[in-house]
Amino acid sequence: MGKLDGRVALVTGAASGIGRSSVLAFAHDGARVVVADVLDEQGRETVHLIEAAGGEAIFAPAAVSHRDDVERLVRRAVETFSRLTAPGRLATRCWGTER
């Protein structure tokens, strides 16, 4: 039993770097995770890594600089996992990936 069993974490900037490391650690400790990022391919790859290790995750494309994206992101997370219980790292800007 992991120390985050039953928790749901949403992490933005989760497709690479520290964000990816964060969601992998959360999932390893038992949390179900929402992988949010503007980098579609890398986000889906992160979900695959989590699922291959026996975890549960979804990818939600979102740019935190866009209010509508953030609202959709939270709505999708709650619709999928019924709640959010563990805050994650919030990316404030993804240089060169603006929409």
C-alpha positions in Angstrom: 0.0 0.0 0.0 1.4 3.4 -1.1 1.4 6.5 1.1 -0.8 8.2 -1.6 -3.3 5.4 -2.1 -6.8 6.9 -2.7 -5.4 10.3 -3.6 -5.8 12.1 -7.0 -3.0 14.4 -8.1 -3.2 16.9 -10.9 0.2 18.1 -12.1 0.7 20.7 -14.8 3.9 20.8 -16.8 3.9 17.0 -16.3 5.1 15.9 -19.8 8.8 16.3 -19.0 11.4 17.4 -16.5 10.4 18.0 -12.9 6.7 17.8 -13.7 7.2 14.3 -15.2 9.3 13.2 -12.2 6.6 14.5 -9.9 3.8 12.5 -11.5 5.9 9.4 -11.7 6.7 9.7 -8.0 3.0 10.4 -7.1 1.9 7.3 -9.1 4.6 5.2 -7.6 3.3 6.1 -4.2 -0.3 5.1 -5.2 -1.9 8.3 -6.4 -4.1 8.4 -9.5 -2.7 11.2 -11.6 -3.8 13.8 -14.2 -0.9 14.6 -16.5 -1.4 18.1 -17.8 0.8 19.8 -20.4 0.8 21.5 -23.8 3.2 18.8 -25.0 0.8 16.2 -26.3 3.1 13.4 -27.4 5.3 13.6 -24.3 2.2 13.8 -22.0 0.8 10.6 -23.5 4.2 9.0 -23.2 4.2 9.9 -19.5 0.7 8.3 -19.0 2.0 5.2 -20.8 5.0 5.0 -18.4 2.7 5.3 -15.4 0.2 2.6 -16.7 3.1 0.3 -17.7 4.2 0.4 -14.0 0.7 -0.5 -12.9 -0.5 3.1 -12.1 -3.6 5.0 -13.2 -3.3 8.2 -15.2 -5.0 10.4 -17.8 -3.5 13.0 -20.1 -5.2 16.3 -20.3 -3.8 18.9 -22.7 -3.8 22.3 -21.1 -1.9 25.6 -21.1 -2.2 27.1 -17.6 -1.9 30.6 -19.2 -5.4 30.0 -20.7 -8.3 30.2 -18.2 -10.6 28.0 -20.4 -7.9 25.3 -20.5 -7.6 25.3 -16.8 -11.4 25.1 -16.3 -11.6 22.1 -18.7 -8.6 20.5 -17.0 -10.1 20.6 -13.6 -13.5 19.5 -14.9 -12.0 16.5 -16.7 -10.0 15.5 -13.6 -13.1 15.6 -11.4 -15.2 13.8 -14.0 -12.6 11.0 -14.4 -11.6 10.6 -10.7 -14.5 12.1 -8.8 -12.2 14.5 -6.9 -8.8 16.1 -6.6 -6.9 15.5 -3.3 -3.2 16.2 -3.9 -2.0 19.5 -5.4 0.8 19.3 -7.9 3.5 21.5 -9.3 2.0 24.3 -11.4 3.8 25.4 -14.5 3.3 29.1 -15.1 4.7 29.4 -18.6 5.9 27.0 -21.3 8.3 29.0 -23.5 8.0 28.4 -27.2 4.8 26.3 -26.9 2.2 29.0 -26.7 -1.0 28.5 -28.6 
